[in-house]
Every structure is written in structure tokens, then in C-alpha cells.
Amino acid sequence: MVILFHQLPLAAMFLAVLALSLAACWLLIGLVRFAIPRLGYRLSEPLPIRDSVINACGGLFALIVAFSAAGIWNDAVSARTAVQREADAVETALTLAVVLPEETRAPLTKELQDYLRGVVTVDWPAMAKSKPANDPAFDPSEKHLLGAIDLVSRLNITAAYSPLLNQLLEIRHARLARLTASVAGVSWAQWCAMWLISTTTLLSVIICNSHAFRMQIVAAHLYVLVASAAYFVILAHDRPFIGRISIQPTAFEGLIKR
């Protein structure tokens, strides 16, 4: 379900999060107003629950949101760095290949160009679907890269072409870092913890204001709006290669046209 949210436009994503939060809010309001009389209390009297419960739960929610946001930021930086490293290494390899003999330069250039096309047309759509790094969808581009490495490693004077071989190996290392970063993001444990803490906080707000229905509605909806904004920000940035503000293969597309 989280993947479905990632595919939505930003405005639709926020409205979907807000709609689900409001539905949960009114469900909790109805549950509280149904349960209070049956527990022996009147709806018009304050319940023996202190506001400090709200402060404690709200603090925990803010803490886990900050923790998750820090992880998302680090994942995004790592993903962008890996993509730039990979593109730079491919560009350098294409430049160094100019000095190779024609019988080696032509197939090497073809392998690298095919690799670039595979990255753009196959790898990026697969990463947008959160496929793991060992998924067969990534095999075609991997095959072209390994073919390029094999071509250079079989040259008679390997030491003379070690800079080129090092760049090809750098492409492979950056590629693995990119594929690893593509499945990074908020874990299910974090999602469950955020949902549990935010729901508990909302329930505390509703219970503490149960004696004043209008204030209960206002306080609950204010909290829902704030929590929805927090969920929206995390969802929008959760996966580096998924969504409307994801990393695009622009650097690779420029190299294909060379």
C-alpha cells in the first residue's frame, strides 16, 4: 500500500493521507463517545486522564518522525552520490577508451552505450517498482558492464590500461550502491511505530476533550492535520527512485547522446 502512495502526484498523496487520517479520527471519536457512557462516566464530565499523556505521546511521535526523516535524508544523499559516481565513471571510461586499438575500442564503446541504455530503460523502471538488487530485471545491464570489464581485462598490456579498468570497476561499485539505495527507506517497523504512536496520541486528545464536543472536534482535527503533514513529507521522500520528486537518469541520458 505504501508503494501505491508513492506513485500518486504530491497533491493526491497529501489528500489521500489526510482522508485516511480523518477517517481514523472520526472512528476514534465515535468509539470514545460510545464507550464512555458504558464505562460509567457522563459525556459532560472530564475524564481522569491528564494532558501529560498527550505531551508524552506527542514527543515520542516527533522523535520517531525526526529519526525517520534523518534516515531518509541520508539515503537520498547516498543515492544521488552513487548515481553521480556511476555517471562520472562511465564518462571517464568512454574518454579513456579513445586510446584503445580500433578492434577493442568499438566493442567496448558499444558495451558501455548498451549499458547506459539498459540503465535508463530497464534499471530505472525496475527501481521505481522497488525490485531488489538481485532481481533478474537488472541482469541485461549487468551483462553489458561485465562484458566491458572482460574486454579490457583481456588486453595484452593490462597494466597500461589499468586506469580504464579501474573506472569500469568504479562503475560496478557505484551501480551496486545505487541498487542498494533504491530499496532503502522507512522500514515496516518504523511505519508501525509511527502509526501506533500517532494513533495513541490522537486517542489521548479525543479522550481528554471528551467533555467538550466542539473542542474535541477542533483539537482532534488540528492534530490530524499536523500528523498528516508529517506522514506526507516522509512518504514523498521515502524512496529515492520512486515518486514525483525522485532521482531521474538525466546524467545517463546525456551520455547516451555522445
Sequence and secondary structure as in RCSB ss.txt:
>XXXX:A:sequence
MVILFHQLPLAAMFLAVLALSLAACWLLIGLVRFAIPRLGYRLSEPLPIRDSVINACGGLFALIVAFSAAGIWND
AVSARTAVQREADAVETALTLAVVLPEETRAPLTKELQDYLRGVVTVDWPAMAKSKPANDPAFDPSEKHLLGAID
LVSRLNITAAYSPLLNQLLEIRHARLARLTASVAGVSWAQWCAMWLISTTTLLSVIICNSHAFRMQIVAAHLYVL
VASAAYFVILAHDRPFIGRISIQPTAFEGLIKR
>XXXX:A:secstr
 HHHHHHS HHHHHHHHHHHHHHHHHHHHHHHHHHHHHTT  TTS  S  THHHHHHHHHHHHHHHHHHHHHHHH
HHHHHHHHHHHHHHHHHHHHHGGGS HHHHHHHHHHHHHHHHHIIIIIHHHHHTT  TT GGGHHHHHHHHHHHH
HHHTSS GGGGHHHHHHHHHHHHHHHHHHHHHT S  HHHHHHHHHHHHHHHHHHHHHTTTSHHHHHHHHHHHHH
HHHHHHHHHHHHSSTTSSTT    HHHHHHHT 
